[in-house]
Amino acid sequence: MNAETHRGPSLTGLSTLLVMAMGMPMMIFYAIGILGPRLISELGISHQQLGWLTTSTFGLAAILSPWAGTLVQRMGTRAGLVGLFLLVGLSFSLMALLPGFGGLVTALLFCGIAQSLANPATNQAIAQGVPAPRKAAIVGLKQSGVQASALLAGVLLPPLVVAWGWRGALATWVPIALLMALLAVRWVPARATQAQYRSLRVSAPNAWLALLMAIQLCAGLALSSFMTFLGVHADQLGVSAQTIGAMVGCFGVMGMLSRVLLTPIGARLKDESVLLGMLFVLASVALAIMRQADAQQHWPLWLGVIGMGSSVVASNAIAMSMLLRDERFGTAATSAGMLSVGFFAGFALGPPAFGWLLGHSDGFAAAWPSLIGILITGGVLCLLLFRMRQRG
C-alpha cells in the first residue's frame, strides 16, 4: 500500500494545506485586479501590458501543466506541496525587490511554476488520502481556496498598500508561504519508494478530456479578463479603491460559497455537464447586467461581481470533481494537469486579448460583449459533453 494512503495528515490538516496550496499562487491574480489602476500609473504601462502580467504567470503554468501531473506522481504529494509553497514565497519576494515592469514579469514566472503544480498535487492528495464519500466535498473545499485568496486580497490589500505601498503589501505573503512549506514537511509523509511512476512523456487527452479542457478554456478566458480589468473599469466609473477591494472580496466570498455548495451537488447528479452549462449561462446574464453600470449607478457592477462569483467560478471545481469520479477522463494527477492546460491557457490569453480590444475598439462597451460570447460558447460545449457522455 502506498505510504501516503495510510500515514497522511488528519483530514483537517490536509484540508488546510490544500486550501492554501490552491489559494496562494492565485493571490497575485486578484492583486493585479485590485492594483491595476496603480500599476498602470506607477509603472507607466498600457492596458495591454497589464494583461501581460497575468499572461506571464498563467502562460507558463499552461505550458508546464502537461508534465506537472506526472512530475507530481514521481515527486510525491509532500514534495509537490513543499515546492509549490517555496516557489510562491520566492515569487512574492522578487515582486518586492525587482524594479520596473520587466522585474514584475520575471517574478511572476515563478508563481506560474507553482500554479502548474497546484491542481495535480492537491488532486493526488485527495485521491490518496480522502475517503471516497468525502472526495467531492474536499475538492469543493480546496478549490474554494482560490476564492479565499480573492477575499483576503480584497480586504487586506487596500489598507496595506496605503501603509507600505504595493510592493510592501505583496511582501507580506512571503512568511505565510514559508510557514505552509514547513507544515507540509511536518504533516505530509514522504512518497513511497516502492511505487511505480510513469515517464514524463505527455499523452494526448482523450475526446472527453479534450472537450472538458475546451470548456475550461472558455471559463479561463472569461474569468481572467473579468478580474484583471474589473478594477480599471470601476475606476473609470468613479469607484474608490476601497470599494474596488470590497468588490473583489465579494467575488471571493461568492466563489467560495459556490464551489463548496455546488461541487457536492454536482457529484450527486448523474452527469455534472448540465450543471456546468447552466453556470455558463448565468455568468453571461450577469455580464449583460453589469454592462448597464455608469458613473451615476454602480449597482450593476455589484450584480456582475456576484453573478460571476456564484456561477462560472464553480466550474473548475466541478470539472475537477468529474475527473475524480470518472476514471475514463484519466488518472487523478495527469488528467488534472491536462485540464489545467485549458484553464490556464484561458487565463494567459484572455487579459492581453481583452486589453488589445479595449485599445482598438469602443472600450469596455465593445469588450464586455466578447466575454458574453465566450461564455455562451462554453455553455454550448457543456451540452456537447453531456451528449458525448450519454452516448458513452
ABEGO torsion letter per residue (X at the ends): XBAAAAABBBAAAAAAAAAAAAAAAAAAAAAAAAAAAAAAAAAGBBAAAAAAAAAAAAAAAAAAAAAAAAAAAAAEAAAAAAAAAAAAAAAAAAAAABBEAAAAAAAAAAAAAAAAAAAAAAAAAAAAABBAAAAAAAAAAAAAAAAAAAAAAAAAAAAAAAAAEAAAAAAAAAAAAAAAAAAAAAABBBBBAABBBBBABBBBBBAAAAAAAAAAAAAAAAAAAAAAAAAAAAAAAGBBAAAAAAAAAAAAAAAAAAAAAAAAAAAABABAAAAAAAAAAAAAAAAAAAAABBAABAAAAAAAAAAAAABAAAAAAAAAAAAAABAAAEBAAAAAAAAAAAAAAAAAAAAAAAAAAAAABAEAAAAAAAAAAAAAAAAAAAAAAAAAAAAX
